[in-house]
Amino acid sequence: MQILVVDDDAFIRKLIGIHLRKEGYTAHFASDGIEALILLSEHDFDLAIVDVMMPKMDGIQLTKRLTEQEIPVLMLTAKATLDDKEKGFLAGADDYMIKPFEPKELLFRVRAILRRFQKMGRGITKIANMMIDRQTFEVNVGEQGLMLPLKEFELLSILCGRPDVVFSRNQLMEQVWGYDYDGDDFTLTTHIKRLRTRLEEVNANVKIQTVRGIGYKIEEIK
């Protein structure tokens, strides 16, 4: 997943980047709102982490632009007053953290926002010869229906929501089984294996690829 980090403090950008990459995210960096808008024209972002106090264009203005494009925003600020928080949320921020912050907590909040937005995306996804309906939990490959257990449906839905994007094993486990799941990731491996078999059986023109050391992505078979 692609995350935009916007902060005029180089140390903060570096710190956030280190922890995001450890979790399998791809991080892009900007030192102010203008730089962020340039990156926005070049990439599709899943989430933005935005500082409030920046030169040229502050975080409030930038957040308004980001939310217009339905990009969720986690706002960072050194200001802790209720009025400042209100301005952030009114601009469209999805969450708000006060500096200094614990990187571990920032990651928790990033995951929570991404999971919430994933669940909100309850429309119809089409990829190759397959259609996924998140409202009815139906999958159709050509004219053939494909019945999937709920966990497999959720995995397929997440992967197909961002074709060619690599999801880390941690991201998939947390989005499908939740933070408090106490099993091991062999469960994920088993579900992916079963899902691959089912897709092959109905001649779906998609393939779940393993990205060694990171996780999985889905892509069209051409």
Number of C-alpha atoms within 10 A of each C-alpha: 18 18 23 24 26 29 27 19 13 12 10 16 19 14 11 17 19 14 16 21 11 10 15 19 20 15 20 18 21 20 19 24 26 16 14 22 15 11 16 16 8 8 12 14 20 19 23 25 26 29 29 25 17 17 13 11 16 18 26 24 13 22 29 18 17 22 16 11 12 14 21 25 29 23 24 24 20 14 14 12 9 9 9 16 19 13 12 25 17 13 19 22 26 18 18 22 20 15 13 10 12 10 14 10 11 19 15 11 17 21 17 17 19 17 18 13 16 16 14 10 14 15 11 16 16 14 18 14 14 21 18 23 16 18 10 10 16 15 22 17 19 14 8 12 13 16 13 16 10 11 14 18 21 20 19 20 23 21 20 23 19 17 15 15 15 22 23 18 18 16 21 20 19 15 19 18 16 13 14 7 11 8 10 9 13 9 12 20 13 10 15 19 12 13 21 17 12 15 17 12 10 14 14 20 17 20 15 21 15 14 13 7 9 16 17 19 21 22 18 15 10 6
